[in-house]
Amino acid sequence: MDIAADPPDVTGESNPDGADDLSPEVFEAVATAEAVLKARFGARIALSEPDDLGGSVRSVVARVRVASSPFALPRTLVVKRYVAPTDQPCDSFVREAVSYQLFTALSAEDRMCPELFAHSTDTRLLVLEDLGRAPTLADKLLGNDSRAAERSLLSWARSLGRLHATTAGREADFDALLRRLDVVSSKDPLTVEGRAALTGLPELLESALGVSASSGALDAAERARGLLTASRHRAFSPSDSCPDNNLITSRGVRFLDFEGGCVRNIMLDAAYLRVPFPSCWCSFALPSGMTEAMLAAWRAEVRSMWPDLDEDPVLMPKLLDAQLFWVWLATWNYLPSATEGAVGAIGVRHASPVLPSRGAVLAGRWRRLAEDAALAGVDAVAEHAEAVVAGLERRFGEMDLPLYPAFR
């Protein structure tokens, strides 16, 4: 979740405790937000009492109080500003701004993310609804309440399916918003990296693990590549739906961080239910049966829009292709550094006592791919995945991926 810094009071009132620790970028973000709001609403809106929400190398994010406003605005707002030089392209800002525009145009019931109040392309700044201090999915998974973690996972899966169903058929709207704002390098940020992984991984596995890919495994990789351009089953994707990017609110799950937001084949998101969270290196294992329950919850939401996905012969092969895509991509990105120790923690607020090694995460993902491919009768994929697991164990030793702390 890209939430960043505790900005000081820029309205002339006394600064809150800790404001002296704030970075200059945060001061600038809050001052810029006041200017953007004035341009949007036509009158000065004073912001104060900034609160650091954490961030990334790309952006600063702060919660601010609306100190004074001639308009009816919420008591607090969230300001996010991208800090990349403005003379350089910034696809992340464009994708996020367009994503929030798309959802803000929907009814409040269908808006599954913060509302966008104002944005500025020139300053690469967003002013968003503050969803409060609700726990994230990461909080639940790293907690000690297994029932709460299970409920949160099922709620997230249902919400993901509802997000897909709600945004089906809106690709033209998304593209039109993109054209109005700026030009991005690719429609789907996975396109370049994904194709490189599917092409280059066999050689990497051969050199690093001594594992060769059969013609059947290579054919499966080509099917997975087809998901990047498939014209059916397309809807909006948050792109990075990791646990820390999902708030568990009283109104259901709300998605955050649309830096990679795009419209693409929904199977690439559905595979998150199986891997799980394939774009994250903070992932542990899920208990037996959890993946199947999550998939059923997601499926119940998307079947109204895509009735064919209620048929196993249609859904399951596509889901396996997407699962293979993510496992290959993760291995392409991290096998060269799999000798590193623990992965990073699940979010800036967490410090899990025991984190899995990258080797353990990779082995767990390939092991699950082998099991699911065997159940589907796709022997070439299952045999290749088993060979990769064996290769990982020869190189790094036997590794078990532990369960999320909430399920231990």
C-alpha positions in Angstrom: 0.0 0.0 0.0 1.5 3.2 -1.1 0.7 5.5 1.8 3.2 8.0 2.9 4.2 10.8 5.2 3.1 12.9 8.1 2.9 16.4 6.6 3.1 19.4 8.9 0.5 22.1 9.3 0.8 24.3 6.3 -2.1 26.6 7.1 -0.5 28.8 9.7 -1.9 26.9 12.7 0.4 25.3 15.3 2.0 22.0 14.0 0.9 18.8 15.6 3.4 16.7 17.6 6.0 15.2 15.4 5.5 17.6 12.5 9.1 18.7 12.8 10.1 15.1 11.6 8.2 15.5 8.3 10.1 15.6 5.0 10.1 18.7 2.8 8.2 16.6 0.2 5.3 16.2 2.5 5.1 20.0 3.2 5.1 20.5 -0.6 2.4 17.8 -1.1 0.0 19.4 1.3 0.6 22.9 0.0 0.1 21.7 -3.5 -3.1 19.9 -2.5 -4.5 23.2 -1.3 -3.7 24.8 -4.6 -5.3 21.8 -6.5 -8.4 22.0 -4.4 -8.7 25.7 -4.9 -8.5 25.2 -8.7 -11.1 22.4 -8.5 -13.6 24.1 -6.3 -12.9 27.8 -6.9 -12.2 28.8 -3.3 -9.5 28.2 -0.8 -9.7 25.0 1.3 -7.3 25.0 4.2 -5.7 21.7 5.2 -4.0 21.0 8.6 -2.8 18.4 11.0 -1.1 16.1 8.5 -0.5 12.5 9.5 2.2 10.3 8.0 0.7 7.2 6.3 3.9 5.6 5.0 4.9 5.6 1.4 7.3 4.5 -1.3 10.2 5.8 -3.3 7.7 7.0 -5.9 5.2 8.9 -3.7 4.3 10.6 -0.5 0.9 10.1 1.1 -0.7 11.9 4.0 -4.0 12.1 5.8 -5.0 15.8 6.4 -7.7 17.5 8.3 -10.0 19.9 6.3 -9.5 22.9 8.6 -11.8 25.3 6.7 -13.9 25.0 3.5 -16.9 26.8 2.1 -18.0 23.5 0.6 -19.3 20.3 2.2 -16.3 18.1 2.3 -15.3 15.2 4.6 -13.6 16.0 7.8 -10.3 14.4 6.6 -8.8 13.7 3.2 -5.8 11.7 1.9 -3.3 13.4 -0.3 -0.9 11.4 -2.6 1.8 13.0 -4.6 4.2 11.3 -7.0 7.7 12.6 -6.5 9.3 11.6 -9.8 10.7 14.5 -11.8 7.8 16.1 -13.8 9.9 16.1 -17.0 9.9 12.3 -17.0 7.0 10.0 -17.9 5.0 8.6 -14.9 2.8 5.8 -16.0 1.9 5.0 -12.3 0.3 8.4 -11.7 -1.6 8.2 -15.0 -2.9 4.7 -14.3 -3.9 5.6 -10.7 -5.6 8.9 -11.6 -7.6 7.2 -14.4 -8.5 4.3 -12.2 -10.0 6.6 -9.5 -11.8 8.6 -12.2 -13.4 5.5 -13.5 -14.7 4.4 -10.1 -15.7 7.9 -9.0 -18.0 8.0 -12.0 -19.9 5.0 -10.6 -22.5 5.0 -7.9 -21.3 5.0 -4.3 -22.6 1.4 -4.0 -20.3 0.3 -6.9 -17.3 2.4 -5.9 -15.0 -0.1 -4.2 -12.2 2.3 -3.6 -11.7 5.9 -2.3 -13.6 8.6 -4.1 -11.4 11.0 -6.1 -12.0 14.7 -5.1 -9.4 16.4 -7.2 -6.2 15.6 -9.2 -3.6 17.5 -11.1 -1.6 16.1 -14.0 0.9 19.0 -13.8 1.8 18.3 -10.2 1.0 14.6 -10.2 -1.2 14.8 -7.2 -4.4 13.1 -6.0 -6.8 14.2 -3.3 -8.8 11.2 -2.2 -11.5 10.1 0.3 -10.1 9.0 3.6 -11.4 5.6 4.4 -10.2 5.9 8.0 -8.1 3.6 10.2 -9.7 0.3 9.1 -7.5 -2.8 9.3 -5.9 -4.2 6.2 -6.1 -7.7 5.0 -2.5 -7.9 6.1 -3.5 -7.0 9.6 -5.9 -9.9 9.7 -3.5 -12.4 8.2 -0.6 -11.5 10.6 -2.9 -11.4 13.6 -3.9 -14.3 15.9 -7.6 -14.7 15.0 -8.1 -17.4 12.4 -11.8 -16.8 12.0 -11.3 -13.1 11.4 -8.6 -13.9 8.8 -10.8 -16.4 7.1 -13.8 -14.0 6.9 -11.5 -11.3 5.6 -10.1 -13.5 2.8 -13.6 -14.5 1.7 -14.7 -10.9 1.8 -11.7 -9.9 -0.3 -12.4 -12.7 -2.8 -16.1 -11.7 -3.1 -15.1 -8.0 -3.5 -12.6 -8.8 -6.2 -15.3 -10.7 -8.1 -17.7 -7.8 -7.7 -15.1 -5.4 -8.9 -14.6 -7.5 -12.0 -18.3 -7.8 -12.6 -18.9 -4.1 -12.0 -16.2 -3.0 -14.5 -16.9 -5.5 -17.2 -17.5 -3.7 -20.5 -15.9 -0.5 -19.4 -12.6 -0.9 -21.2 -13.6 1.8 -23.8 -14.3 4.2 -20.9 -10.9 3.5 -19.3 -9.1 3.9 -22.6 -10.9 7.2 -23.2 -9.8 8.5 -19.8 -6.3 7.4 -20.5 -6.2 9.4 -23.8 -7.5 12.5 -22.1 -4.8 12.4 -19.4 -1.6 11.1 -21.0 -0.1 8.2 -23.0 1.2 5.2 -21.1 3.9 2.8 -22.3 1.5 -0.2 -22.4 -2.1 -1.0 -21.7 -1.1 -3.6 -19.2 2.1 -3.2 -17.1 2.5 -6.9 -17.1 2.9 -7.2 -20.9 6.6 -6.5 -21.2 7.8 -8.3 -18.1 5.4 -11.2 -18.5 6.5 -11.9 -22.0 10.1 -11.7 -21.1 9.6 -14.2 -18.2 7.7 -16.7 -20.4 10.4 -16.6 -23.0 13.5 -16.5 -20.8 12.6 -18.7 -17.9 13.4 -22.1 -19.5 17.0 -21.1 -20.1 17.2 -19.7 -16.5 15.9 -22.9 -15.0 18.4 -24.9 -17.1 21.4 -22.9 -16.0 20.4 -22.4 -12.4 18.7 -25.7 -11.5 19.6 -28.1 -14.3 15.8 -28.4 -15.2 14.8 -28.5 -18.8 11.3 -27.7 -20.0 9.4 -30.2 -22.2 7.6 -29.3 -25.3 4.3 -29.7 -23.3 5.5 -27.2 -20.7 6.5 -24.7 -23.3 3.1 -25.1 -25.0 1.5 -24.3 -21.7 3.6 -21.2 -21.3 2.4 -20.1 -24.8 -1.2 -20.6 -23.6 -0.5 -18.4 -20.6 1.0 -15.8 -22.8 -2.3 -15.6 -24.6 -3.9 -14.2 -21.5 -2.1 -10.9 -22.0 -4.0 -10.3 -25.3 -7.2 -12.3 -24.7 -10.3 -10.4 -25.8 -12.8 -12.2 -23.5 -13.3 -12.0 -19.8 -11.8 -8.5 -19.4 -12.4 -6.0 -16.6 -10.6 -3.6 -14.4 -7.6 -5.0 -12.4 -6.0 -3.3 -9.4 -2.9 -5.0 -10.7 -1.3 -5.3 -7.2 -3.9 -6.6 -4.9 -1.5 -7.6 -2.1 -2.8 -7.8 1.5 -1.7 -4.4 2.5 -3.6 -2.8 -0.4 -7.0 -4.0 0.8 -8.9 -2.3 3.7 -11.4 -4.4 5.6 -14.2 -1.8 6.3 -17.7 -2.0 7.6 -18.9 -1.6 4.0 -16.7 -4.5 2.8 -13.2 -4.6 1.3 -12.0 -1.4 -0.3 -9.1 -1.5 -2.8 -6.1 0.9 -2.6 -3.1 1.6 -4.7 -3.9 1.6 -8.4 -0.4 2.4 -9.7 -0.7 -0.5 -12.1 -4.5 -0.2 -12.7 -5.6 -1.4 -16.1 -8.2 -3.5 -17.9 -7.1 -7.0 -18.7 -8.1 -10.6 -18.5 -9.6 -11.3 -15.1 -7.9 -14.7 -14.8 -4.7 -12.9 -14.0 -6.4 -11.6 -10.8 -8.3 -14.8 -10.1 -5.0 -16.6 -9.9 -4.3 -14.6 -6.7 -6.7 -16.9 -5.1 -4.5 -19.9 -5.8 -0.9 -18.8 -5.6 -1.7 -16.7 -3.3 -0.8 -13.0 -3.8 1.7 -13.8 -6.6 3.1 -10.2 -6.9 4.0 -10.1 -3.2 7.1 -11.4 -1.5 5.3 -11.3 1.9 3.2 -14.3 1.1 2.8 -17.4 3.3 0.7 -20.5 2.8 -3.1 -20.7 3.3 -4.8 -23.6 5.1 -6.3 -26.5 3.3 -9.6 -25.7 1.6 -9.1 -21.9 1.9 -8.2 -21.4 -1.8 -11.3 -23.4 -2.9 -13.6 -21.4 -0.7 -12.1 -18.1 -1.9 -12.5 -19.2 -5.5 -16.2 -20.1 -4.9 -16.8 -16.7 -3.4 -15.2 -14.9 -6.4 -17.0 -17.1 -8.8 -20.4 -16.3 -7.2 -19.9 -12.6 -8.1 -18.6 -13.0 -11.7 -21.0 -15.6 -12.9 -23.8 -13.0 -13.5 -21.6 -11.3 -16.0 -19.8 -14.3 -17.4 -22.1 -17.4 -17.1 -19.5 -19.5 -18.9 -17.1 -19.2 -15.9 -19.6 -21.2 -13.9 -18.5 -24.2 -16.0 -15.4 -26.0 -14.8 -14.3 -27.0 -18.3 -14.2 -23.2 -19.1 -12.8 -21.8 -15.9 -10.3 -24.3 -14.7 -7.9 -24.5 -17.7 -7.8 -20.7 -17.9 -7.1 -20.4 -14.2 -4.3 -23.0 -14.5 -2.8 -20.9 -17.3 -2.9 -17.8 -15.1 -1.4 -19.7 -12.2 1.5 -20.8 -14.4 2.0 -17.3 -15.7 2.5 -15.9 -12.2 4.7 -18.8 -11.0 6.9 -18.4 -14.0 7.0 -14.6 -13.6 7.9 -14.8 -9.9 10.7 -17.3 -10.6 12.1 -15.1 -13.4 12.2 -12.2 -11.1 13.5 -13.8 -8.0 15.4 -17.1 -8.7 18.7 -15.2 -9.2 18.3 -13.8 -5.6 16.6 -16.8 -4.0 19.7 -17.3 -1.8 18.7 -14.2 0.1 17.1 -14.8 3.5 13.8 -13.7 4.6 11.5 -11.7 2.4 10.3 -8.2 3.3 7.5 -7.8 5.8 3.9 -7.6 4.7 3.6 -3.9 5.0 5.3 -1.1 6.8 3.3 -1.6 10.0 4.2 -5.2 10.4 7.2 -7.1 11.7 6.4 -10.8 11.5 8.8 -12.8 13.7 9.6 -15.5 11.1 9.4 -14.7 7.4 9.8 -17.3 4.7 12.9 -17.3 2.5 12.5 -16.5 -1.2 13.5 -20.1 -1.9 10.7 -21.3 0.3 8.1 -19.0 -1.4 9.2 -20.2 -4.8 9.2 -23.9 -3.9 5.7 -23.4 -2.4 4.4 -21.9 -5.5 5.8 -24.5 -7.8 4.6 -27.3 -5.5 1.0 -25.9 -5.6 1.3 -25.6 -9.4 2.3 -29.2 -9.6 -0.6 -30.3 -7.5 -3.2 -28.3 -9.4 -1.9 -29.3 -12.8 -1.9 -33.0 -11.8 -5.6 -32.7 -10.6 -6.4 -31.1 -14.0 -4.7 -33.9 -15.9 -2.1 -31.5 -17.4 0.8 -33.9 -16.9 3.4 -31.9 -18.8 3.0 -28.9 -16.4 2.8 -31.1 -13.3 6.0 -33.0 -14.2 7.9 -29.8 -15.0 6.7 -28.2 -11.8 7.8 -31.2 -9.8 11.2 -31.1 -11.5 11.6 -27.4 -10.5 10.7 -28.2 -6.9 13.3 -30.9 -6.9 15.9 -28.5 -8.4 15.1 -25.8 -5.8 15.5 -28.4 -3.0 18.9 -29.6 -4.4 20.1 -26.0 -4.5 18.7 -24.6 -1.4 17.6 -27.6 0.7 14.1 -28.7 1.6 11.9 -25.8 2.4 8.4 -25.7 3.8 6.3 -22.5 3.3 4.7 -21.7 6.7 1.1 -20.7 7.1 0.1 -17.1 7.6 0.4 -16.4 11.4 -3.3 -16.2 11.9 -3.7 -19.8 10.9 -0.9 -21.4 12.9 
